[in-house]
Amino acid sequence: MVFCRRSTKPLIQTWRGFVRERHLVPLSEAIRKMTSLPAQREHLADRGLLKPGFYADITVFNPATVKDMSTHQRPDARSTGIEDVLVNGQLEFAHGRLTGKAAGRPLHGRGWTGAGRSRTQPPGEVSCASAG
């Protein structure tokens, strides 16, 4: 997997700037905009909410300490304040360490055709250049 700062840095920066520092967006609304709203917009069934029968994609974090640590020199540096991450109900990141589980899979909205993916690029793998 290729790490790209553009895939996570904007979420952390938005969180820090609008929620924690300036108090412009309530915590609940910020979480909705990062979870259920994109799932609904992309028509991803059974995702984005914590409900019985839905896939359990959960990030446990400390809102007071979340901070992006990546730089151009260290794009793979992990953010601080992220405690645990569950993907499809499986614990993939626990107490600051990867667990070795790989429960995720690429998700595509109903309009996805696979166009724009290079022939050498595996399905679901997004290069930094195309992450836009």
C-alpha positions as CSV (number, residue, x, y, z in Angstrom):
1,M,0.0,0.0,0.0
2,V,1.3,3.5,-0.9
3,F,0.8,6.1,1.8
4,C,-0.4,9.5,0.7
5,R,-0.7,12.4,3.1
6,R,-3.7,13.6,1.1
7,S,-5.7,10.6,2.1
8,T,-5.8,11.4,5.9
9,K,-4.3,14.8,6.5
10,P,-7.4,16.8,5.4
11,L,-9.6,14.9,7.8
12,I,-7.3,15.5,10.8
13,Q,-6.8,19.2,9.8
14,T,-10.5,19.7,9.4
15,W,-11.1,18.1,12.8
16,R,-8.4,20.2,14.5
17,G,-9.3,23.5,12.9
18,F,-13.1,23.5,12.8
19,V,-14.0,21.3,15.7
20,R,-11.3,21.4,18.4
21,E,-9.8,24.9,17.9
22,R,-12.4,27.2,16.5
23,H,-15.5,25.3,17.7
24,L,-17.3,26.1,14.4
25,V,-18.7,22.5,13.9
26,P,-20.1,20.4,16.7
27,L,-18.4,17.0,17.3
28,S,-21.5,15.1,16.3
29,E,-21.8,16.9,13.0
30,A,-18.1,16.5,12.1
31,I,-18.4,12.7,12.7
32,R,-21.6,12.6,10.6
33,K,-19.7,14.4,7.7
34,M,-16.9,11.8,7.9
35,T,-19.1,8.7,8.2
36,S,-22.8,8.5,7.4
37,L,-22.9,11.4,5.0
38,P,-20.3,10.0,2.5
39,A,-21.9,6.5,2.8
40,Q,-25.3,7.9,1.9
41,R,-23.9,10.1,-0.9
42,E,-22.1,7.1,-2.5
43,H,-25.1,4.8,-1.9
44,L,-23.0,2.4,0.2
45,A,-25.6,0.1,1.8
46,D,-25.2,-1.0,5.4
47,R,-22.3,1.5,6.1
48,G,-21.8,4.8,7.9
49,L,-23.9,4.2,11.0
50,L,-23.6,2.0,14.1
51,K,-26.7,-0.1,13.7
52,P,-27.5,-3.8,14.0
53,G,-26.7,-5.6,10.7
54,F,-24.4,-2.8,9.4
55,Y,-20.7,-3.3,8.9
56,A,-18.8,-2.1,11.9
57,D,-16.2,0.4,10.7
58,I,-15.2,2.2,13.9
59,T,-12.3,4.6,14.8
60,V,-11.8,5.1,18.6
61,F,-10.0,8.4,19.1
62,N,-9.2,11.0,21.7
63,P,-10.6,14.3,20.3
64,A,-8.2,16.3,22.5
65,T,-5.1,14.7,21.2
66,V,-5.8,13.9,17.5
67,K,-2.9,15.3,15.4
68,D,-1.6,14.6,12.0
69,M,2.2,13.8,12.1
70,S,2.8,13.1,8.4
71,T,5.2,15.3,6.4
72,H,6.4,15.2,2.8
73,Q,9.5,13.4,4.1
74,R,7.5,11.0,6.3
75,P,4.1,10.5,4.6
76,D,3.7,7.2,6.5
77,A,3.9,8.8,9.9
78,R,0.8,7.9,11.9
79,S,-1.5,10.4,13.4
80,T,-1.6,10.6,17.2
81,G,-4.7,10.3,19.2
82,I,-6.1,7.3,17.2
83,E,-6.5,4.5,19.8
84,D,-8.2,1.6,17.9
85,V,-9.6,1.0,14.4
86,L,-12.2,-1.7,13.6
87,V,-12.9,-2.6,10.0
88,N,-15.9,-4.8,9.3
89,G,-15.9,-5.6,13.0
90,Q,-12.3,-6.8,13.1
91,L,-9.7,-5.0,15.2
92,E,-7.0,-3.9,12.7
93,F,-5.3,-1.2,14.8
94,A,-5.0,-1.5,18.5
95,H,-3.2,0.7,21.0
96,G,-1.0,2.3,18.4
97,R,-0.1,-0.9,16.5
98,L,-1.3,-2.8,13.5
99,T,-2.8,-6.2,14.5
100,G,-2.2,-8.0,11.2
101,K,-5.9,-8.3,10.4
102,A,-7.0,-7.2,7.0
103,A,-10.8,-7.2,7.0
104,G,-11.3,-4.4,4.6
105,R,-12.1,-4.4,0.9
106,P,-12.5,-1.6,-1.7
107,L,-15.8,0.1,-1.6
108,H,-17.3,1.5,-4.8
109,G,-20.5,3.6,-5.2
110,R,-23.1,2.6,-7.8
111,G,-21.5,4.7,-10.5
112,W,-18.0,3.1,-10.3
113,T,-16.9,1.6,-13.6
114,G,-13.2,1.0,-12.9
115,A,-12.2,3.6,-15.5
116,G,-9.1,5.5,-14.7
117,R,-7.3,2.6,-13.0
118,S,-4.0,1.7,-14.7
119,R,-3.5,-1.9,-15.9
120,T,-0.7,-2.5,-13.4
121,Q,-2.6,-1.0,-10.5
122,P,-4.6,-3.6,-8.5
123,P,-8.3,-3.0,-8.1
124,G,-9.1,-0.8,-5.1
125,E,-5.5,0.5,-4.9
126,V,-5.3,4.3,-5.3
127,S,-2.0,5.9,-6.1
128,C,-1.1,9.2,-4.5
129,A,-1.1,10.9,-7.8
130,S,-4.7,9.9,-8.6
131,A,-6.0,10.5,-5.0
132,G,-6.6,14.1,-6.0
